[in-house]
Amino acid sequence: MFVVCLLICTLSLENWMLPLEFLEDSLTEMLFHGQR
């Protein structure tokens, strides 16, 4: 789990907008599927 966070942090540092949008989409998708 720690490695995944580290990878995401590295990606975010390299390119802020794309990883953030991807994470946001993933989180919202997970939430929507979880509610159903």
C-alpha positions as CSV (number, residue, x, y, z in Angstrom):
1,M,0.0,0.0,0.0
2,F,2.8,2.4,0.9
3,V,4.5,1.7,-2.5
4,V,1.2,2.6,-4.3
5,C,1.0,5.9,-2.4
6,L,4.7,6.6,-3.2
7,L,4.0,5.9,-6.9
8,I,1.0,8.2,-7.0
9,C,2.9,11.0,-5.2
10,T,5.8,10.7,-7.8
11,L,3.3,10.9,-10.6
12,S,1.6,13.9,-9.1
13,L,4.9,15.7,-8.7
14,E,5.8,15.0,-12.3
15,N,2.4,16.1,-13.7
16,W,-0.2,17.4,-11.3
17,M,-3.3,17.7,-13.4
18,L,-3.4,14.3,-15.0
19,P,-2.9,12.1,-11.9
20,L,-5.3,14.3,-9.9
21,E,-8.0,14.0,-12.5
22,F,-7.5,10.2,-12.8
23,L,-7.6,9.8,-9.0
24,E,-10.8,11.9,-8.8
25,D,-12.4,9.8,-11.5
26,S,-11.4,6.6,-9.8
27,L,-12.7,7.8,-6.4
28,T,-16.0,9.0,-7.7
29,E,-16.4,5.8,-9.7
30,M,-15.7,3.7,-6.6
31,L,-18.1,5.7,-4.6
32,F,-20.9,5.4,-7.1
33,H,-20.4,1.7,-7.5
34,G,-20.3,1.3,-3.7
35,Q,-23.6,3.1,-3.2
36,R,-25.5,0.8,-5.6
